[in-house]
Amino acid sequence: MVPLNPCSVMASNKTTSAKMASLASRVLNDPDSSGIARRLAATALAQAKPKKRG
């Protein structure tokens, strides 16, 4: 496991775009995605703005 950099653990005000969140969702739903791709996709979705429900 890669040691965590204390600077990378701090909160950020950056968010993932809707287009990137959509791509991340497709990666997570693809059974052939690699483990690292899934981890990166999960991180991107965690930083995405929540969709407003009607």
Number of C-alpha atoms within 10 A of each C-alpha: 3 4 5 8 8 7 7 8 8 7 7 8 5 9 13 16 14 14 9 14 21 15 15 22 16 14 19 19 11 11 9 10 12 11 10 9 14 20 14 14 20 17 14 19 22 13 15 17 13 9 7 5 4 3
